[in-house]
């Protein structure tokens, strides 16, 4: 039986240095973008606990403040 293909990475490795630069140079815009993505995930019906965990990890990864948890 053939293996299922792996899903693509969320952020390709080649883009990470540019995203790190953007997050450090424009932290307010990067934070606003993160909140917009969070709103889209909520609208699509993802569990709030999972969204909180993902946003926390992404905030740590890019050096941004943690967004307030969803309730």
Biopython code that builds the backbone (N, CA, C, O; Angstrom):
import numpy as np
from Bio.PDB.StructureBuilder import StructureBuilder

atoms = [
    (1, "UNK", "N", (0.848, -1.177, 0.000)),
    (1, "UNK", "CA", (0.000, 0.000, 0.000)),
    (1, "UNK", "C", (0.894, 1.242, 0.000)),
    (1, "UNK", "O", (1.849, 1.330, 0.772)),
    (2, "UNK", "N", (0.584, 2.166, -0.845)),
    (2, "UNK", "CA", (1.382, 3.382, -0.984)),
    (2, "UNK", "C", (1.138, 4.311, 0.199)),
    (2, "UNK", "O", (0.035, 4.377, 0.741)),
    (3, "UNK", "N", (2.187, 5.025, 0.586)),
    (3, "UNK", "CA", (2.055, 5.983, 1.669)),
    (3, "UNK", "C", (1.289, 7.209, 1.187)),
    (3, "UNK", "O", (1.383, 7.614, 0.029)),
    (4, "UNK", "N", (0.542, 7.775, 2.097)),
    (4, "UNK", "CA", (-0.165, 9.010, 1.771)),
    (4, "UNK", "C", (0.859, 10.128, 1.656)),
    (4, "UNK", "O", (1.822, 10.161, 2.422)),
    (5, "UNK", "N", (0.670, 11.035, 0.723)),
    (5, "UNK", "CA", (1.611, 12.158, 0.615)),
    (5, "UNK", "C", (1.505, 13.061, 1.837)),
    (5, "UNK", "O", (0.426, 13.239, 2.402)),
    (6, "UNK", "N", (2.631, 13.623, 2.231)),
    (6, "UNK", "CA", (2.646, 14.533, 3.363)),
    (6, "UNK", "C", (2.055, 15.872, 2.934)),
    (6, "UNK", "O", (2.280, 16.323, 1.811)),
    (7, "UNK", "N", (1.307, 16.499, 3.821)),
    (7, "UNK", "CA", (0.799, 17.827, 3.476)),
    (7, "UNK", "C", (1.950, 18.817, 3.406)),
    (7, "UNK", "O", (2.963, 18.629, 4.079)),
    (8, "UNK", "N", (1.815, 19.850, 2.618)),
    (8, "UNK", "CA", (2.899, 20.834, 2.519)),
    (8, "UNK", "C", (3.096, 21.563, 3.839)),
    (8, "UNK", "O", (2.162, 21.685, 4.632)),
    (9, "UNK", "N", (4.300, 22.043, 4.071)),
    (9, "UNK", "CA", (4.593, 22.812, 5.276)),
    (9, "UNK", "C", (3.784, 24.102, 5.261)),
    (9, "UNK", "O", (3.483, 24.640, 4.196)),
    (10, "UNK", "N", (3.440, 24.588, 6.425)),
    (10, "UNK", "CA", (2.670, 25.820, 6.506)),
    (10, "UNK", "C", (3.483, 26.972, 5.930)),
    (10, "UNK", "O", (2.969, 27.777, 5.153)),
    (11, "UNK", "N", (4.742, 27.046, 6.312)),
    (11, "UNK", "CA", (5.632, 28.084, 5.807)),
    (11, "UNK", "C", (6.856, 27.397, 5.223)),
    (11, "UNK", "O", (7.623, 26.791, 5.972)),
    (12, "UNK", "N", (7.066, 27.469, 3.922)),
    (12, "UNK", "CA", (8.256, 26.844, 3.342)),
    (12, "UNK", "C", (9.527, 27.420, 3.956)),
    (12, "UNK", "O", (9.583, 28.603, 4.289)),
    (13, "UNK", "N", (10.543, 26.578, 4.102)),
    (13, "UNK", "CA", (11.795, 27.000, 4.733)),
    (13, "UNK", "C", (12.419, 28.195, 4.034)),
    (13, "UNK", "O", (13.042, 29.029, 4.692)),
    (14, "UNK", "N", (12.271, 28.302, 2.734)),
    (14, "UNK", "CA", (12.873, 29.412, 1.994)),
    (14, "UNK", "C", (12.256, 30.753, 2.377)),
    (14, "UNK", "O", (12.908, 31.787, 2.228)),
    (15, "UNK", "N", (11.019, 30.765, 2.866)),
    (15, "UNK", "CA", (10.348, 32.015, 3.214)),
    (15, "UNK", "C", (10.587, 32.454, 4.652)),
    (15, "UNK", "O", (10.330, 33.610, 4.991)),
    (16, "UNK", "N", (11.074, 31.557, 5.503)),
    (16, "UNK", "CA", (11.182, 31.883, 6.921)),
    (16, "UNK", "C", (12.083, 33.078, 7.222)),
    (16, "UNK", "O", (11.701, 33.896, 8.058)),
    (17, "UNK", "N", (13.263, 33.238, 6.597)),
    (17, "UNK", "CA", (14.052, 34.441, 6.908)),
    (17, "UNK", "C", (13.312, 35.739, 6.571)),
    (17, "UNK", "O", (13.418, 36.719, 7.308)),
    (18, "UNK", "N", (12.583, 35.752, 5.491)),
    (18, "UNK", "CA", (11.811, 36.938, 5.129)),
    (18, "UNK", "C", (10.692, 37.210, 6.116)),
    (18, "UNK", "O", (10.418, 38.363, 6.445)),
    (19, "UNK", "N", (10.045, 36.155, 6.590)),
    (19, "UNK", "CA", (8.975, 36.340, 7.564)),
    (19, "UNK", "C", (9.530, 36.803, 8.906)),
    (19, "UNK", "O", (8.902, 37.613, 9.588)),
    (20, "UNK", "N", (10.688, 36.302, 9.287)),
    (20, "UNK", "CA", (11.315, 36.756, 10.530)),
    (20, "UNK", "C", (11.657, 38.245, 10.427)),
    (20, "UNK", "O", (11.430, 39.001, 11.372)),
    (21, "UNK", "N", (12.195, 38.660, 9.294)),
    (21, "UNK", "CA", (12.515, 40.069, 9.077)),
    (21, "UNK", "C", (11.249, 40.912, 9.168)),
    (21, "UNK", "O", (11.246, 41.957, 9.818)),
    (22, "UNK", "N", (10.180, 40.468, 8.526)),
    (22, "UNK", "CA", (8.916, 41.214, 8.529)),
    (22, "UNK", "C", (8.380, 41.345, 9.950)),
    (22, "UNK", "O", (7.941, 42.422, 10.352)),
    (23, "UNK", "N", (8.415, 40.250, 10.714)),
    (23, "UNK", "CA", (7.891, 40.273, 12.080)),
    (23, "UNK", "C", (8.713, 41.187, 12.981)),
    (23, "UNK", "O", (8.169, 41.814, 13.889)),
    (24, "UNK", "N", (10.020, 41.268, 12.737)),
    (24, "UNK", "CA", (10.868, 42.139, 13.560)),
    (24, "UNK", "C", (10.793, 43.594, 13.102)),
    (24, "UNK", "O", (10.874, 44.505, 13.926)),
    (25, "UNK", "N", (10.639, 43.818, 11.807)),
    (25, "UNK", "CA", (10.611, 45.174, 11.276)),
    (25, "UNK", "C", (9.232, 45.818, 11.442)),
    (25, "UNK", "O", (9.130, 47.007, 11.744)),
    (26, "UNK", "N", (8.196, 45.044, 11.246)),
    (26, "UNK", "CA", (6.816, 45.536, 11.325)),
    (26, "UNK", "C", (6.005, 44.688, 12.296)),
    (26, "UNK", "O", (5.088, 43.986, 11.869)),
    (27, "UNK", "N", (6.316, 44.732, 13.596)),
    (27, "UNK", "CA", (5.634, 43.839, 14.545)),
    (27, "UNK", "C", (4.133, 44.102, 14.667)),
    (27, "UNK", "O", (3.363, 43.164, 14.875)),
    (28, "UNK", "N", (3.708, 45.352, 14.544)),
    (28, "UNK", "CA", (2.281, 45.642, 14.674)),
    (28, "UNK", "C", (1.491, 45.079, 13.500)),
    (28, "UNK", "O", (0.393, 44.553, 13.683)),
    (29, "UNK", "N", (2.042, 45.187, 12.301)),
    (29, "UNK", "CA", (1.374, 44.634, 11.127)),
    (29, "UNK", "C", (1.352, 43.104, 11.177)),
    (29, "UNK", "O", (0.359, 42.474, 10.814)),
    (30, "UNK", "N", (2.461, 42.523, 11.632)),
    (30, "UNK", "CA", (2.524, 41.058, 11.739)),
    (30, "UNK", "C", (1.521, 40.556, 12.771)),
    (30, "UNK", "O", (0.877, 39.530, 12.556)),
    (31, "UNK", "N", (1.383, 41.267, 13.888)),
    (31, "UNK", "CA", (0.418, 40.885, 14.914)),
    (31, "UNK", "C", (-1.009, 41.011, 14.382)),
    (31, "UNK", "O", (-1.844, 40.142, 14.634)),
    (32, "UNK", "N", (-1.288, 42.084, 13.651)),
    (32, "UNK", "CA", (-2.616, 42.267, 13.058)),
    (32, "UNK", "C", (-2.915, 41.146, 12.063)),
    (32, "UNK", "O", (-4.039, 40.651, 11.992)),
    (33, "UNK", "N", (-1.904, 40.756, 11.300)),
    (33, "UNK", "CA", (-2.081, 39.665, 10.339)),
    (33, "UNK", "C", (-2.395, 38.354, 11.063)),
    (33, "UNK", "O", (-3.231, 37.569, 10.614)),
    (34, "UNK", "N", (-1.707, 38.129, 12.199)),
    (34, "UNK", "CA", (-1.947, 36.918, 12.978)),
    (34, "UNK", "C", (-3.374, 36.913, 13.515)),
    (34, "UNK", "O", (-4.023, 35.867, 13.520)),
    (35, "UNK", "N", (-3.877, 38.066, 13.969)),
    (35, "UNK", "CA", (-5.254, 38.142, 14.456)),
    (35, "UNK", "C", (-6.257, 37.904, 13.329)),
    (35, "UNK", "O", (-7.308, 37.302, 13.548)),
    (36, "UNK", "N", (-5.934, 38.374, 12.131)),
    (36, "UNK", "CA", (-6.818, 38.153, 10.986)),
    (36, "UNK", "C", (-6.899, 36.664, 10.659)),
    (36, "UNK", "O", (-7.981, 36.139, 10.396)),
    (37, "UNK", "N", (-5.761, 35.993, 10.675)),
    (37, "UNK", "CA", (-5.750, 34.545, 10.413)),
    (37, "UNK", "C", (-6.544, 33.823, 11.491)),
    (37, "UNK", "O", (-7.284, 32.885, 11.196)),
    (38, "UNK", "N", (-6.393, 34.259, 12.747)),
    (38, "UNK", "CA", (-7.146, 33.629, 13.836)),
    (38, "UNK", "C", (-8.645, 33.779, 13.606)),
    (38, "UNK", "O", (-9.404, 32.834, 13.820)),
    (39, "UNK", "N", (-9.073, 34.956, 13.173)),
    (39, "UNK", "CA", (-10.500, 35.180, 12.897)),
    (39, "UNK", "C", (-10.996, 34.272, 11.781)),
    (39, "UNK", "O", (-12.114, 33.760, 11.839)),
    (40, "UNK", "N", (-10.166, 34.074, 10.771)),
    (40, "UNK", "CA", (-10.544, 33.186, 9.667)),
    (40, "UNK", "C", (-10.671, 31.743, 10.144)),
    (40, "UNK", "O", (-11.571, 31.023, 9.711)),
    (41, "UNK", "N", (-9.773, 31.318, 11.035)),
    (41, "UNK", "CA", (-9.850, 29.956, 11.570)),
    (41, "UNK", "C", (-11.114, 29.772, 12.403)),
    (41, "UNK", "O", (-11.752, 28.721, 12.339)),
    (42, "UNK", "N", (-11.476, 30.785, 13.181)),
    (42, "UNK", "CA", (-12.706, 30.722, 13.978)),
    (42, "UNK", "C", (-13.913, 30.634, 13.047)),
    (42, "UNK", "O", (-14.826, 29.846, 13.294)),
    (43, "UNK", "N", (-13.926, 31.427, 11.988)),
    (43, "UNK", "CA", (-15.045, 31.429, 11.044)),
    (43, "UNK", "C", (-15.189, 30.080, 10.339)),
    (43, "UNK", "O", (-16.294, 29.675, 9.978)),
    (44, "UNK", "N", (-14.068, 29.392, 10.149)),
    (44, "UNK", "CA", (-14.122, 28.083, 9.493)),
    (44, "UNK", "C", (-14.520, 26.972, 10.453)),
    (44, "UNK", "O", (-14.739, 25.840, 10.021)),
    (45, "UNK", "N", (-14.619, 27.265, 11.741)),
    (45, "UNK", "CA", (-15.126, 26.302, 12.698)),
    (45, "UNK", "C", (-14.072, 25.439, 13.381)),
    (45, "UNK", "O", (-14.406, 24.384, 13.921)),
    (46, "UNK", "N", (-12.835, 25.850, 13.372)),
    (46, "UNK", "CA", (-11.801, 25.088, 14.073)),
    (46, "UNK", "C", (-12.014, 25.210, 15.573)),
    (46, "UNK", "O", (-12.527, 26.229, 16.037)),
    (47, "UNK", "N", (-11.627, 24.183, 16.353)),
    (47, "UNK", "CA", (-11.796, 24.259, 17.812)),
    (47, "UNK", "C", (-10.962, 25.397, 18.412)),
    (47, "UNK", "O", (-9.807, 25.602, 18.039)),
    (48, "UNK", "N", (-11.564, 26.120, 19.336)),
    (48, "UNK", "CA", (-10.892, 27.288, 19.921)),
    (48, "UNK", "C", (-9.631, 26.903, 20.684)),
    (48, "UNK", "O", (-8.664, 27.664, 20.692)),
    (49, "UNK", "N", (-9.622, 25.726, 21.330)),
    (49, "UNK", "CA", (-8.433, 25.297, 22.064)),
    (49, "UNK", "C", (-7.265, 25.085, 21.106)),
    (49, "UNK", "O", (-6.127, 25.433, 21.418)),
    (50, "UNK", "N", (-7.551, 24.516, 19.949)),
    (50, "UNK", "CA", (-6.504, 24.282, 18.949)),
    (50, "UNK", "C", (-5.988, 25.603, 18.391)),
    (50, "UNK", "O", (-4.786, 25.763, 18.179)),
    (51, "UNK", "N", (-6.891, 26.546, 18.154)),
    (51, "UNK", "CA", (-6.488, 27.851, 17.631)),
    (51, "UNK", "C", (-5.606, 28.573, 18.649)),
    (51, "UNK", "O", (-4.596, 29.173, 18.281)),
    (52, "UNK", "N", (-5.986, 28.516, 19.934)),
    (52, "UNK", "CA", (-5.172, 29.155, 20.972)),
    (52, "UNK", "C", (-3.773, 28.561, 21.006)),
    (52, "UNK", "O", (-2.791, 29.291, 21.135)),
    (53, "UNK", "N", (-3.675, 27.237, 20.893)),
    (53, "UNK", "CA", (-2.368, 26.574, 20.922)),
    (53, "UNK", "C", (-1.528, 26.973, 19.710)),
    (53, "UNK", "O", (-0.342, 27.274, 19.845)),
    (54, "UNK", "N", (-2.139, 26.974, 18.538)),
    (54, "UNK", "CA", (-1.415, 27.324, 17.306)),
    (54, "UNK", "C", (-0.938, 28.773, 17.359)),
    (54, "UNK", "O", (0.214, 29.058, 17.032)),
    (55, "UNK", "N", (-1.808, 29.678, 17.766)),
    (55, "UNK", "CA", (-1.435, 31.094, 17.807)),
    (55, "UNK", "C", (-0.334, 31.341, 18.833)),
    (55, "UNK", "O", (0.540, 32.178, 18.608)),
    (56, "UNK", "N", (-0.363, 30.633, 19.947)),
    (56, "UNK", "CA", (0.695, 30.775, 20.936)),
    (56, "UNK", "C", (2.043, 30.324, 20.397)),
    (56, "UNK", "O", (3.061, 30.981, 20.615)),
    (57, "UNK", "N", (2.041, 29.193, 19.687)),
    (57, "UNK", "CA", (3.288, 28.689, 19.104)),
    (57, "UNK", "C", (3.811, 29.627, 18.023)),
    (57, "UNK", "O", (5.014, 29.875, 17.946)),
    (58, "UNK", "N", (2.927, 30.144, 17.198)),
    (58, "UNK", "CA", (3.346, 31.061, 16.148)),
    (58, "UNK", "C", (3.864, 32.378, 16.739)),
    (58, "UNK", "O", (4.833, 32.944, 16.233)),
    (59, "UNK", "N", (3.230, 32.857, 17.791)),
    (59, "UNK", "CA", (3.699, 34.090, 18.431)),
    (59, "UNK", "C", (5.105, 33.890, 18.988)),
    (59, "UNK", "O", (5.963, 34.760, 18.842)),
    (60, "UNK", "N", (5.341, 32.745, 19.626)),
    (60, "UNK", "CA", (6.679, 32.447, 20.143)),
    (60, "UNK", "C", (7.687, 32.328, 19.008)),
    (60, "UNK", "O", (8.810, 32.823, 19.106)),
    (61, "UNK", "N", (7.282, 31.679, 17.946)),
    (61, "UNK", "CA", (8.178, 31.436, 16.810)),
    (61, "UNK", "C", (8.644, 32.742, 16.176)),
    (61, "UNK", "O", (9.812, 32.865, 15.806)),
    (62, "UNK", "N", (7.749, 33.714, 16.047)),
    (62, "UNK", "CA", (8.074, 34.954, 15.354)),
    (62, "UNK", "C", (8.386, 36.097, 16.310)),
    (62, "UNK", "O", (8.649, 37.214, 15.864)),
    (63, "UNK", "N", (8.362, 35.842, 17.615)),
    (63, "UNK", "CA", (8.692, 36.884, 18.577)),
    (63, "UNK", "C", (7.613, 37.942, 18.717)),
    (63, "UNK", "O", (7.913, 39.111, 18.960)),
    (64, "UNK", "N", (6.365, 37.542, 18.567)),
    (64, "UNK", "CA", (5.240, 38.473, 18.672)),
    (64, "UNK", "C", (4.520, 38.258, 20.001)),
    (64, "UNK", "O", (4.659, 37.192, 20.600)),
    (65, "UNK", "N", (3.759, 39.235, 20.477)),
    (65, "UNK", "CA", (2.989, 39.023, 21.711)),
    (65, "UNK", "C", (1.881, 37.996, 21.477)),
    (65, "UNK", "O", (1.344, 37.872, 20.376)),
    (66, "UNK", "N", (1.561, 37.277, 22.529)),
    (66, "UNK", "CA", (0.479, 36.295, 22.434)),
    (66, "UNK", "C", (-0.863, 37.010, 22.328)),
    (66, "UNK", "O", (-1.123, 37.955, 23.072)),
    (67, "UNK", "N", (-1.713, 36.563, 21.410)),
    (67, "UNK", "CA", (-3.057, 37.158, 21.341)),
    (67, "UNK", "C", (-3.882, 36.692, 22.542)),
    (67, "UNK", "O", (-3.590, 35.644, 23.118)),
    (68, "UNK", "N", (-4.902, 37.453, 22.924)),
    (68, "UNK", "CA", (-5.737, 37.009, 24.036)),
    (68, "UNK", "C", (-6.422, 35.692, 23.672)),
    (68, "UNK", "O", (-6.849, 35.503, 22.533)),
    (69, "UNK", "N", (-6.525, 34.783, 24.648)),
    (69, "UNK", "CA", (-7.138, 33.480, 24.340)),
    (69, "UNK", "C", (-8.612, 33.604, 23.982)),
    (69, "UNK", "O", (-9.327, 34.463, 24.498)),
    (70, "UNK", "N", (-9.040, 32.737, 23.098)),
    (70, "UNK", "CA", (-10.465, 32.672, 22.729)),
    (70, "UNK", "C", (-11.207, 31.931, 23.836)),
    (70, "UNK", "O", (-10.670, 30.999, 24.436)),
    (71, "UNK", "N", (-12.423, 32.343, 24.100)),
    (71, "UNK", "CA", (-13.219, 31.674, 25.132)),
    (71, "UNK", "C", (-14.427, 31.043, 24.536)),
    (71, "UNK", "O", (-15.220, 30.431, 25.252)),
]
sb = StructureBuilder()
sb.init_structure("model")
sb.init_model(0)
sb.init_chain("A")
sb.init_seg("    ")
for serial, (resi, resn, name, xyz) in enumerate(atoms, 1):
    if name == "N":
        sb.init_residue(resn, " ", resi, " ")
    sb.init_atom(name, np.array(xyz, "f"), 0.0, 1.0, " ", f" {name:<3s}", serial, name[0])
structure = sb.get_structure()
